[in-house]
Amino acid sequence: MSKTILDDLSILIEKGIYSDRDELISDAFRALLRSKPHLREELAVELYKRRKVSLSRASEICGVNIEDFKELLKEEGIELTVPELGREISKEVEEILKICR
């Protein structure tokens, strides 16, 4: 950031509008995502791809329902990931089914 922008940010903090720089940047980031919805989509897809958020959370960030987000992932050529817990549960279910047979 340039010195001028940093000075402007400091004024908002000094006036008590924001408690600190992190709060101000967080608010600015939310405003950016509200004003440019396509960035929310980009962010949600990338966070999901990097396994930083779940499918549910990514669809929430994107502002669409889960099925629409799944479709978006499909269009982007991104496969759905199965969380490790889901794999563990699947293994346990398979073992239970073997015992029951």
TITISE-149178 format. One line per field, with one value per residue: residue number from 1; residue in one letter; x, y negated, z of N, C-alpha, C in turn. Coordinates in steps of 0.1 Angstrom, whole numbers, plus 2048, in hexadecimal, padded with zeros to 3 digits. Layout:
BEGIN
num	(NUM;...)
residu	(a;...)
nc1	(X;...)
nc2	(Y;...)
nc3	(Z;...)
cac1	(X;...)
cac2	(Y;...)
cac3	(Z;...)
cc1	(X;...)
cc2	(Y;...)
cc3	(Z;...)
# end
This chain:
BEGIN
num	(1;2;3;4;5;6;7;8;9;10;11;12;13;14;15;16;17;18;19;20;21;22;23;24;25;26;27;28;29;30;31;32;33;34;35;36;37;38;39;40;41;42;43;44;45;46;47;48;49;50;51;52;53;54;55;56;57;58;59;60;61;62;63;64;65;66;67;68;69;70;71;72;73;74;75;76;77;78;79;80;81;82;83;84;85;86;87;88;89;90;91;92;93;94;95;96;97;98;99;100;101)
residu	(m;s;k;t;i;l;d;d;l;s;i;l;i;e;k;g;i;y;s;d;r;d;e;l;i;s;d;a;f;r;a;l;l;r;s;k;p;h;l;r;e;e;l;a;v;e;l;y;k;r;r;k;v;s;l;s;r;a;s;e;i;c;g;v;n;i;e;d;f;k;e;l;l;k;e;e;g;i;e;l;t;v;p;e;l;g;r;e;i;s;k;e;v;e;e;i;l;k;i;c;r)
nc1	(808;804;813;801;7E8;7EB;7ED;7D3;7C4;7CD;7C1;7A6;7A7;7B2;79D;78C;779;77F;78D;7A6;7C0;7BC;7A0;796;7A0;794;779;77A;781;76A;757;762;75E;742;73C;747;73C;746;75F;75B;752;769;77B;76D;76E;789;791;783;78F;7A9;7A4;79E;786;765;74E;734;73A;748;734;724;735;737;71D;708;6F2;6FA;6F8;6F9;713;721;71D;72A;744;747;746;75D;76F;777;77A;764;76E;773;770;789;77E;766;76F;779;761;754;764;760;745;745;753;741;72C;737;73A;71F;716)
nc2	(80C;7E9;7CD;7B8;7C4;7D4;7C0;7B5;7CB;7CC;7B4;7BB;7CE;7C0;7AE;7BE;7CD;7E6;800;80B;811;82B;82F;81B;822;83B;833;823;837;847;835;832;84C;84C;838;843;85E;873;877;883;89C;8A6;8A6;8B9;8D1;8D5;8D7;8EE;900;901;90E;900;8F8;907;917;90D;8F5;8E8;8E4;8D3;8BC;8B6;8AF;8BE;8DB;8FD;910;900;8F7;90E;913;8FD;904;91B;910;901;916;922;93B;94A;94C;964;962;96C;976;980;994;9A5;9AC;9B9;9D0;9DC;9E1;9F4;A09;A0F;A18;A2F;A3F;A43;A53)
nc3	(800;7FA;809;80D;80D;824;837;835;83E;858;863;864;878;88D;892;89E;890;887;89A;896;87D;872;875;864;84B;848;847;82F;81D;81E;813;7F9;7EF;7EF;7DD;7C5;7BA;7AB;7B4;7CC;7C4;7B7;7CE;7DF;7CF;7CD;7E8;7EF;7DD;7E7;7FE;815;81E;824;80D;812;820;80C;7F9;806;809;7EF;7EA;7E0;7DD;7E8;7D3;7BC;7BF;7BD;7A2;797;79E;78F;775;776;775;78C;7A4;7BC;7DE;7F7;819;831;849;83E;82E;842;84F;83B;838;851;84F;83A;847;85B;84C;840;857;85D;849)
cac1	(800;80B;814;7F5;7DD;7ED;7E9;7C5;7BF;7D0;7B8;79A;7AA;7B4;790;784;770;784;795;7B4;7C2;7B5;791;794;7A3;789;76D;77D;780;75B;751;767;756;734;73B;74C;738;74E;76B;756;752;778;780;767;773;797;792;77F;799;7B5;79F;79E;778;75D;744;72A;73F;74C;728;720;73D;733;70F;6FF;6EF;705;6F7;6FE;721;727;71D;735;751;748;749;76C;777;77C;773;760;777;76D;778;78F;774;75C;775;779;754;751;76B;759;738;748;757;735;724;73E;736;711;713)
cac2	(800;7DD;7C5;7B0;7CD;7D8;7B4;7B4;7D5;7C8;7AA;7C1;7D5;7B5;7A8;7C8;7D3;7F3;802;80D;813;837;82D;812;82A;845;82C;820;844;84B;82B;836;858;848;830;84B;86B;87D;87A;88D;8A9;8AA;8A9;8C5;8DC;8D7;8DC;8FC;908;902;915;8F7;8F8;912;914;905;8E8;8E1;8E0;8C8;8B1;8B2;8A9;8C7;8E8;907;916;8F7;8F6;91A;911;8F4;90B;923;907;8FE;922;925;947;949;953;96B;95F;977;97C;987;9A1;9AE;9B1;9C3;9DC;9E2;9E7;A00;A13;A13;A20;A3C;A47;A47;A5D)
cac3	(800;7F9;816;80E;811;832;83F;835;847;866;867;868;885;897;895;8A5;887;887;8A5;891;86F;86D;874;859;83F;847;842;821;815;81C;80A;7EC;7EB;7ED;7D0;7BA;7BD;7A4;7BD;7D6;7BD;7B6;7DB;7E3;7C8;7D1;7F6;7EE;7D6;7F0;80A;820;822;81F;802;818;823;7FF;7F2;80E;805;7E1;7EA;7D9;7E4;7E6;7C6;7B2;7C1;7B7;794;794;79F;783;76A;777;774;79A;7AA;7CB;7E7;802;825;838;852;836;82A;84D;852;830;83B;85C;84A;833;850;862;842;83F;863;85D;83E)
cc1	(809;80A;807;7E9;7DE;7EA;7DA;7BF;7C1;7C6;7AB;79B;7AB;7A7;787;779;773;78D;7A4;7B4;7BB;7A6;78E;796;798;77C;76E;77C;772;754;755;75F;748;732;740;749;741;75B;767;756;761;77D;77A;76C;781;799;78E;78A;7A6;7B1;7A0;790;770;754;739;72E;743;73F;722;728;739;725;705;6FC;6FA;704;6FC;70E;728;727;728;743;752;74C;758;775;77D;773;76F;76A;76F;776;77E;785;76A;762;776;76C;750;758;764;74C;73B;74B;74A;72C;72A;73A;728;70D;715)
cc2	(7F4;7D6;7BE;7B8;7D1;7CC;7B3;7BF;7D1;7BD;7B1;7C9;7CB;7AF;7B2;7CF;7E2;7F5;805;810;820;836;825;81A;835;83F;828;82C;848;842;82F;842;855;841;838;859;876;881;884;89B;8AE;8AE;8B7;8D1;8DF;8DC;8EB;905;90B;90A;90D;8F6;904;90D;90B;8F6;8E0;8DC;8D3;8BB;8AC;8AC;8B1;8D4;8F2;90D;90D;8F6;903;919;907;8FB;914;91B;903;90A;926;931;944;951;959;968;96C;97E;985;994;9AB;9B4;9BB;9D0;9E3;9E8;9F4;A0B;A18;A1C;A2E;A45;A4C;A51;A6B)
cc3	(800;807;818;813;820;83B;840;83E;856;86B;86C;875;890;89C;89C;89D;886;893;8A2;882;86A;86C;867;84C;83D;842;833;818;813;813;7FB;7E7;7E8;7DF;7C4;7BC;7B6;7AC;7C8;7D1;7BC;7C3;7E0;7DC;7CC;7DF;7F6;7E8;7DF;7FD;816;826;81D;813;807;81A;816;7F8;7F9;80A;7F8;7E0;7E1;7E1;7E0;7D8;7BB;7B3;7BB;7A8;78F;794;793;777;76A;776;781;7A0;7B8;7D3;7F3;80F;82B;841;84A;831;836;850;847;833;847;858;842;83C;857;858;840;84B;862;852;842)
# end
